[in-house]
Amino acid sequence: MRRGARAALLIGWLLVLAGLGWMVSQRLHVSTDLRSFMPAPTTPDQRLLMEQVGEGPGSRLLLLAIHGQSDAKLAALSQGLAAALKKDPRYSQVLNGSFDLGALDERLLPYRYLLSPTLDTQPLDEAYLADQLQQRLDDLSSPAASLLKGLLPRDPTLEVLQLAERWAPATSPQLREGVWFSPQDEALLLVQTAAAGFDPGAQQQAIDGIRQAFAALPGSAGATLEPSGPGYFSVVAAAQTRQQADWIGRISTVGFIALLLLAYRSFSSLLLSALPIASAALAGIAALTLAFPEVHGITLAFGFTLLGVAQEYPIRVLSHRRAGEDALASVRALWPLLLTAIASACIAYLAFYASGVNGLKQLALFTIVGLLVAGCSTRYLLPHLLPRRVHDVADMRWLIRARTFVDRLPRPRWIPVAVAAAIVAMLALARAPFWQDNLAALTPLPADLLQRDARLRQALGAPDVRYLLVLEAPGAQGVLELSERLQPQVDALLARRAADALELPSRYLPSVAVQRARQARLPDRATLQRALDQALQGLPFRADLFQPFVDDVQAARTLPPLTPERYAQTPLGQRLAAMLVPRDGHWLGLGTISGVHDLAALQALGADTHGAVRLLDLKAASESLVVDYRTRILQALAAAALLLVLTIALALRSLRRAWHVLAPMTLATFLVLAVERVAGVQISLFHLVALILAGGLGLHYALFFERDTGDAAEQRRTLHATIVCVLSALLVFGMLAWATIPVLRAIGLTVSLGVAFHFCLSILMAPHARED
Amino acid sequence: MLDRPLVVSGELSWLGGDRLQRRVEHPQRETSTIADGEVTQQREGRSPRHFSLKRAPQLQVLLDSFVALLGGDAARLQQAFEVRQEGDARGAWTLTLVPRDARVAKTVASIRIDGYTNASRCMHLQEADGDLAVDLLGPLAARMPAEPTREALQALCQSAP
């Protein structure tokens, strides 16, 4: 190709990349919600888990502690922060212990007689009113006078205070200066975010909002705000992982560039060989933005990792060029093998698409599009741009010696049998549990963070994130009625200290039936007025003082009962909305539990309700979900393996040759598993993904080593290309294996081991060297 | 709110520091303690009630004025109130305290203390909504009329002992 045409091709290619880049920057929305990386839940408990993990009352709770100042200043900061956050729509509930009449909407005030249980046992008769009014009189002469004076005309029985007490957290921390304090002299706040707890991006915004509001408060400079809770943890874990992945990525990129420069001694070759990879990544993301409204952050991270396979395509082209040979000719010679490799990799990733998990579908689309673009651009574009004169690697002296060494290695036929026996023995010997089902174990949090969380949770009486009491009924009212029927049993359990607290939905909203019953007990205007007049006898209150009270009681008599829908528009309604959720034509009530002492007693709670009431263990449900997930991936892999055998056998047109390619690959894959098992590593989903990547790389090694060209120089080039590929993979993933975060270490260790085993086994089991 | 004044009798004691205790003997036994920014109210046969001093600004004012007066802390008094003092030749005097904090002034308009020579006799707490609390102190407490009126109490406080 002429110089001008080459320049035009290069500029055209770069322009297309720039165009793709622009499109991606316009359309790409990265989501961070980890749930899209989980399989579609199948059982009702799993479905509930998926919602609870993100939206459950427990997981959206942030626990805040402020310390480092005097009590009075901390209390002022707590009040200021609560006031600021209450105005912010990112937070659905803010509690700091201060008594808040505003929690009950002004318009809902007459509803207090329907919401409070007072009327169940106590009619509004003369005796009750007289007793209450005498108490109010004592209140007026007491220090509490200024507190209650405003309420008195409208609410002489202090029904509002009873509701406030009923709705206060079951075990509240010590009150100092009017706000919650921990025994460690920290002011405590509970904040419920509107965002899902398992969405690190949204939680990051919520936490940033809290920090900004705190920093804007006067006097906050000397105090420290420390958040805790599931949402904060997801932010910490994501940041930790990103930070380590970033610095490891930087080091290995520098090493990778140095390695390629050393191998090919051509700067322009290096730059040009980056073009297929850049095209692959951009085309992959562009395809994702077209097919999905949001792209998951993990898809991108894993996707770039899996695209590492594509780096081999240009490396093969560079290594296999003979001196003076046209680049196009050398690519043509390689193409059948490269195409087989690309097709097999695409088939393996297709298995991900079949898994049905949204995140994995995205991953499949990204890598398949990426691999095809990388392969085609390596075949049809790159050769036209490569420099004409190249240095033939086949003449390097070390390479000749290395090839001789490799050729002299003994290749006994029993190697596969011995390796297989070793694998079986190691797998049989390993004692630790095979699978790691606890997702949390992969992104562990610093122990001091967890300790602080446990301490704050205990101080605040915040609900446990692990257990939920699930109440199921055809309608919302049915759930509330069930919850009311259950209340006496729950009270008995709490009295026996089976748990520290158990909040049922009916605590916030009684059923319509109960509200109607209370309405029926409210006296009419004349009766109430008569009782009130008699009760006021001998008391110094002005006769018409309680007119607003009489009006409110009259209003309450004719109110339509409060339903969850109407209630949802108030601040307290938000609390209820988290505890009462519709599901598949049914309604579920969620009771939050804190401080579980007697699990069996809680489980027995719903024994005779035929499943209408049951204790949900979110940890068990999440583990069963992971097991399902893994089963699906394994099934997909089995299907992919079968397809792979067919593809390779068809491409090579020989079962015997296919055996020579697939046997080392399979043995190496199981060898990695066996070695990790003996080392006590529990296998997680991330190990499986890493094994697939290593398998893809191993397939290349085996395919190229199996190729019988009968040309010693070409054999040397194959060895050169493979060594460069192995070293670059070891460099990138070997670095990851040193990471302290288990997810990164899992991927790094597995791929490094895999690459090493695949390389050794495909050399030792290659057929042609023996036949030479 | 009331068409008759409310009369209670008991003891108010300064426990040192920012702590006050108010014990009511009549008509209903009740003990209230202000300590560490918290008010605790204990009434016979009922569970105690707690609330923050911040919710009851007039109690904060009462605490400030009492502690400053009893402790002889003029600087503290000046810090919390505008102080006005009047007296006559017979030895009767009146101290008027107006809260400086605008938030406090919304509930408590002023405090007036009547005295004679070296003894305080009455304390009037004028609330912003028009309610008035009058405390008869020391020997005068025994002379509380059964059906007091504002005028009668006013006269009692300013009479010579």
Interface residues (C-beta under 8 A of the other chain):
Chain A: D71 A72 A75 S98 F99 L137 D138 L140 S141 S142 P143 A144 A145 S146 L147 K149 L152 P153 L175 R176 E177 G178 V179 P540 F541 R542 A543 L545
Chain B: M1 L2 D3 R4 P5 L6 V8 R22 V24 P27 Q28 E30 S32 I34 D36 G37 E38 V39 Q41 R43 R49 H50 F51 S52 L53 K54 R55 A56 P57 Q58 L59 T107 E127 D129 D131
